[in-house]
Amino acid sequence: MPHARLPTHAAYYEVHGEAAGPPLLLVTGMGGSCRGWLGLQVPDFAPRHRTVIYDHRGVGESGDPGGAFSSADLADDAAALLDALSIERAHVLGAFMGGMVAQELALRHPDRVDRLVLVGSWARADAKRRMLLEKWKEMVEHGNPLEVLAKERMLWTLSDETLEQTDLVHPMLQGYLRERFPLSDDTFARQCDACLEHDTQARLGEIGAPTLVLCGQQDQLAPPKFSRELATGIHGAHLVTIPGAAHLVMAEAAKRFDQVVLQFLEDER
């Protein structure tokens, strides 16, 4: 399995496709591994853009240097991965925490980002989301059963319509229980802290990369108000809200999601 040696740890990564042009770096959200991109996004993206996926520090097969980390630290990890893969410049797509990382990557390493896609993310958490992430952190710290944690996350990330589909939801829940989360409780708690501390609100105007902000209309974890704030703050950003989808818009409306992303990446400037 390929690993890249970064300054702080060894990062697991995969590269799919051999298309010319700027590669596409997919930055995973909180509590997941890069393999979440394999079923629905990589098959559509890789034939047209060389697609790089990777695990954050402490997730899956990536090493864990220990200690607290911020979205800025994770952005530096992403830049170091691009260095290790000899990629000077890439399109960058990040979902939720990955979108926070992508914002910091565009701010801290602007020459590395060609086009930027922010999915179900925010510039700064509000009081309700702060309380929610603090609750999630306490749930893992207090040793709540995995089934409780899985149901809690599904309630906040799936649309009402999807949750009605028991033939879909039950296998998804069983998959969570069978495979467990790809990170320790401690790493998940540190990811919660990184999302809580993330704040680019006053710096959004400094992002120069052409930007697409994308969200599910029914997203409760990062409601559309956050995407509107991002699109308003980033000069020239384009906002797309997908009906009938919630936080996991890339799964609930995969074909539409992939189509919108590819169109943005390939539009003439």
ABEGO torsion letter per residue (X at the ends): XBBBBBAABBBBBBBBEABBEBBBBBBBBBGBBAAAAAAAAAAAAAAABBBBBBBBBGBEABBBAEEBBBAAAAAAAAAAAAAAAGBABBBBBBBEAAAAAAAAAAAABAAABABBBBBGBBABBBAAAAAAAAAAAAAAAAGBBAAAAAAAAAAAABBAAAAABAAAAAAAAAAAAAAEBABBAAAAAAAAAAAAABBAAAAAAABABBBBBBBBAABAABBAAAAAAAAAABBGBBBBBBBGBBABAAAABAAAAAAAAAAAAABBX
